[in-house]
Amino acid sequence: MLPKISVITPSLNSGKFIESAILSIIDNDYKNVECLVIDGKSSDNTLDILKRYVKKIIWVSEKDKGSGDAINKGLAKATGDIISVLCADDTLEVGCLSKVAKHFMGNTSVQWIYGKCDVRNEDDVEIHKFITWYRTFWQKRYNYNILLTLDFIAQPAVFWRREVMKEMGLWENKLGIGGDYEYWLKLGAKYKPAFINETLAHYRWHSDCKSNNYFARDAKIALENSKYYSELSHHKFLLPLQYLNYFSVVGYYSLLKLLQGGKRI
């Protein structure tokens, strides 16, 4: 029997993109999938869209404490053998769920898997190809020391077993979306992931996305997480590289913003 895959989608006023996210899950050519949308009491047309798919998805809409809280609510509700988080403005690549399930079934010792993820704009056109190339370069060369230095694993293209979630617990709530990197560090400290050298998902880069507007804050959170797990694993020697990565990330995105005339990038 094919394993059930649960995909949790946190949402708040995501009416512009959420239908694309939902369809990429339920129309992904994989039948044993559970789509859970955890909405934070949206005031736009999100709920109207969710109601259209009431027979195909599980959804709730209630006040929460942010995206981290919404993700944890979804993780607690998920019943799948394999778990993933897909934000409301991102999408899965067609056929990716079958590839993920096949890989898990053929590699019973693997606890988590990641693949490639490109960047798309509001019109679903690929952009920022250098970012994708840079991440893919390191994704092919995984080791834990690199992960402790660079946040190179793209959140929409990561899947993990339910059993390891029971062991590791939920996401760090106060970190919000930034909790993904902390979770990869927690998983990676004990289990080496498998890499699928194919595009599994698409990250949506638009004027309102958090990575667009809060890259300096996110880089700071990533730095603090990498420092914390380096201390736990007695890898303090990585500290200079971690700071170098932090300043490189902030500098790169600041330059992008400057080239855009100070506009949201």
C-alpha positions as CSV (number, residue, x, y, z in Angstrom):
1,M,0.0,0.0,0.0
2,L,1.2,3.5,-0.8
3,P,2.2,5.6,2.2
4,K,-0.1,8.5,3.0
5,I,1.5,11.9,2.6
6,S,0.2,14.8,4.7
7,V,0.9,18.3,3.4
8,I,0.3,21.1,5.9
9,T,-0.4,24.6,4.5
10,P,-0.4,27.6,6.9
11,S,-2.5,30.5,5.5
12,L,-3.5,34.1,6.3
13,N,-5.1,36.3,3.6
14,S,-3.6,34.2,0.9
15,G,-6.4,34.3,-1.5
16,K,-4.2,35.3,-4.4
17,F,-2.2,32.1,-4.4
18,I,-3.7,29.5,-2.2
19,E,-5.8,27.8,-4.9
20,S,-2.7,27.1,-6.8
21,A,-1.1,25.6,-3.7
22,I,-4.1,23.4,-3.0
23,L,-4.3,22.1,-6.6
24,S,-0.6,21.3,-6.7
25,I,-1.3,19.0,-3.8
26,I,-4.6,17.3,-4.6
27,D,-3.9,17.1,-8.4
28,N,-0.4,15.8,-8.0
29,D,-1.0,12.4,-9.5
30,Y,-0.8,10.7,-6.1
31,K,-4.0,9.5,-4.5
32,N,-3.0,8.8,-0.9
33,V,-2.5,12.4,0.0
34,E,-3.9,14.5,2.9
35,C,-4.1,18.2,2.4
36,L,-4.5,20.3,5.6
37,V,-5.0,24.0,5.4
38,I,-4.6,25.9,8.7
39,D,-5.9,29.4,8.2
40,G,-5.4,32.2,10.7
41,K,-8.9,33.8,10.3
42,S,-8.4,35.3,6.9
43,S,-10.4,38.4,6.0
44,D,-9.9,38.2,2.2
45,N,-11.4,35.6,-0.2
46,T,-9.3,32.7,1.2
47,L,-12.3,31.1,3.0
48,D,-14.4,31.2,-0.2
49,I,-11.7,29.3,-2.0
50,L,-11.3,26.7,0.8
51,K,-15.0,26.0,0.8
52,R,-14.8,25.0,-2.9
53,Y,-12.6,22.1,-1.9
54,V,-14.3,21.0,1.3
55,K,-14.6,17.4,0.0
56,K,-10.9,17.2,-0.9
57,I,-9.1,19.0,1.9
58,I,-9.2,19.4,5.6
59,W,-9.2,23.0,6.8
60,V,-9.8,25.1,9.8
61,S,-9.9,28.9,10.2
62,E,-9.2,30.4,13.6
63,K,-7.0,32.9,15.3
64,D,-3.4,31.7,15.9
65,K,-0.1,33.0,17.1
66,G,1.5,33.2,13.7
67,S,2.7,30.8,11.0
68,G,4.7,28.6,13.4
69,D,1.6,28.0,15.5
70,A,-0.4,27.2,12.4
71,I,2.2,24.7,11.2
72,N,2.2,23.0,14.6
73,K,-1.6,22.8,14.6
74,G,-1.4,21.1,11.2
75,L,1.4,18.7,12.3
76,A,-0.7,17.7,15.3
77,K,-3.6,16.9,13.0
78,A,-1.7,15.1,10.3
79,T,-2.3,11.4,10.0
80,G,0.2,10.7,7.1
81,D,3.2,8.4,7.1
82,I,5.1,11.2,5.4
83,I,4.9,14.8,6.4
84,S,5.6,18.1,4.6
85,V,4.8,21.8,4.9
86,L,3.9,23.9,1.9
87,C,3.2,27.6,2.4
88,A,0.1,29.0,0.8
89,D,2.0,30.9,-2.0
90,D,4.2,28.0,-3.0
91,T,3.5,24.9,-5.2
92,L,4.6,21.4,-5.6
93,E,6.0,20.1,-8.9
94,V,3.7,17.7,-10.8
95,G,4.6,14.1,-9.9
96,C,6.8,15.0,-6.9
97,L,4.7,13.1,-4.3
98,S,5.0,9.8,-6.2
99,K,8.8,10.3,-6.4
100,V,9.0,11.1,-2.7
101,A,6.9,8.1,-1.8
102,K,8.9,5.8,-4.0
103,H,12.1,7.0,-2.5
104,F,10.9,6.4,1.1
105,M,9.6,3.0,0.2
106,G,12.9,2.0,-1.4
107,N,15.0,3.4,1.4
108,T,13.5,2.3,4.7
109,S,16.4,3.7,6.8
110,V,16.0,7.2,5.4
111,Q,14.1,9.5,7.8
112,W,13.9,12.7,5.7
113,I,14.3,13.7,2.1
114,Y,14.8,17.0,0.2
115,G,14.9,17.9,-3.4
116,K,15.5,20.9,-5.6
117,C,13.2,24.0,-5.5
118,D,13.2,26.8,-7.9
119,V,11.9,30.4,-7.5
120,R,8.9,31.7,-9.3
121,N,7.3,35.1,-9.6
122,E,3.6,36.0,-9.3
123,D,3.1,34.9,-12.9
124,D,4.8,31.5,-12.3
125,V,7.9,32.5,-14.3
126,E,11.2,31.2,-13.0
127,I,13.4,34.0,-11.5
128,H,16.5,34.4,-9.3
129,K,18.2,31.4,-11.0
130,F,21.5,32.2,-9.2
131,I,19.8,31.4,-5.8
132,T,18.5,28.1,-7.2
133,W,21.9,27.2,-8.6
134,Y,23.7,28.2,-5.3
135,R,21.3,26.1,-3.2
136,T,21.5,23.1,-5.6
137,F,25.3,23.2,-5.6
138,W,25.3,22.6,-1.8
139,Q,22.3,20.3,-1.8
140,K,24.4,17.9,-3.9
141,R,27.2,18.1,-1.4
142,Y,25.4,17.6,1.9
143,N,27.1,17.1,5.2
144,Y,26.1,18.4,8.6
145,N,29.0,20.9,8.9
146,I,27.7,22.6,5.7
147,L,24.2,22.6,7.0
148,L,25.5,24.2,10.2
149,T,26.9,27.0,8.1
150,L,24.5,27.5,5.2
151,D,20.7,27.4,5.1
152,F,20.6,25.7,1.7
153,I,17.6,23.3,2.0
154,A,14.5,24.8,0.5
155,Q,11.5,24.3,2.8
156,P,8.8,23.5,0.2
157,A,10.8,20.5,-1.1
158,V,11.4,18.7,2.3
159,F,9.6,15.5,3.5
160,W,10.0,13.5,6.6
161,R,8.6,10.4,8.2
162,R,5.9,10.6,10.9
163,E,8.1,8.5,13.2
164,V,10.9,11.0,13.2
165,M,8.4,13.8,13.9
166,K,7.3,11.9,17.0
167,E,10.9,11.8,18.1
168,M,11.9,15.3,17.3
169,G,8.6,17.1,18.2
170,L,7.0,20.0,16.5
171,W,8.5,23.2,15.1
172,E,9.9,25.9,17.3
173,N,6.8,28.1,17.5
174,K,8.3,31.5,18.1
175,L,10.4,31.2,14.9
176,G,7.5,31.1,12.5
177,I,8.5,30.2,9.0
178,G,12.1,30.4,10.2
179,G,11.5,27.3,12.2
180,D,12.2,25.2,9.1
181,Y,16.0,25.7,9.2
182,E,16.0,24.9,13.0
183,Y,14.1,21.7,12.3
184,W,16.5,20.7,9.6
185,L,19.4,21.2,12.0
186,K,17.6,19.1,14.6
187,L,16.9,16.3,12.1
188,G,20.4,16.5,10.6
189,A,22.1,16.2,14.0
190,K,20.9,12.6,14.1
191,Y,19.8,11.5,10.6
192,K,21.5,12.1,7.3
193,P,18.8,13.1,4.6
194,A,18.5,11.7,1.1
195,F,18.6,14.0,-1.8
196,I,16.4,13.7,-4.9
197,N,18.2,15.5,-7.7
198,E,15.0,16.8,-9.3
199,T,12.8,19.8,-8.8
200,L,10.1,18.9,-6.2
201,A,8.6,22.3,-5.5
202,H,8.4,26.0,-6.5
203,Y,9.0,28.9,-4.1
204,R,6.9,31.9,-4.8
205,W,8.8,35.2,-4.7
206,H,6.4,38.2,-4.6
207,S,6.0,41.6,-3.1
208,D,4.3,40.4,0.1
209,C,6.3,37.2,0.9
210,K,8.3,37.2,4.1
211,S,11.6,36.3,2.6
212,N,11.3,39.3,0.4
213,N,10.6,41.8,3.1
214,Y,12.4,40.4,6.2
215,F,15.6,38.8,4.8
216,A,17.8,40.5,7.4
217,R,15.7,39.3,10.2
218,D,15.5,35.8,8.8
219,A,19.3,35.7,8.3
220,K,19.8,36.7,11.9
221,I,17.5,33.9,13.1
222,A,19.3,31.4,10.9
223,L,22.6,32.6,12.4
224,E,21.4,32.1,15.9
225,N,20.1,28.7,15.1
226,S,23.3,27.6,13.5
227,K,25.4,28.9,16.4
228,Y,23.2,27.0,18.9
229,Y,23.4,23.7,17.1
230,S,27.1,24.1,16.5
231,E,27.6,24.4,20.3
232,L,25.4,21.3,20.9
233,S,27.5,19.3,18.4
234,H,30.9,20.8,19.5
235,H,31.5,22.5,16.2
236,K,32.2,26.0,17.4
237,F,35.1,26.2,14.9
238,L,32.4,27.0,12.3
239,L,31.6,30.4,13.9
240,P,33.6,32.5,11.4
241,L,32.0,30.8,8.4
242,Q,28.6,31.2,10.0
243,Y,29.1,35.0,10.3
244,L,30.6,35.1,6.8
245,N,27.4,33.5,5.5
246,Y,25.2,35.8,7.5
247,F,26.9,39.0,6.1
248,S,26.9,37.5,2.6
249,V,23.2,36.8,2.6
250,V,22.3,40.2,4.0
251,G,24.7,41.9,1.5
252,Y,23.3,39.9,-1.5
253,Y,19.7,40.7,-0.8
254,S,20.5,44.3,0.2
255,L,22.2,44.7,-3.2
256,L,19.2,43.3,-5.0
257,K,17.0,45.8,-3.2
258,L,19.3,48.6,-4.1
259,L,19.3,47.6,-7.7
260,Q,15.5,47.7,-7.6
261,G,15.5,51.3,-6.4
262,G,14.7,50.4,-2.8
263,K,11.5,48.6,-3.8
264,R,10.5,45.3,-2.4
265,I,12.5,42.6,-4.2
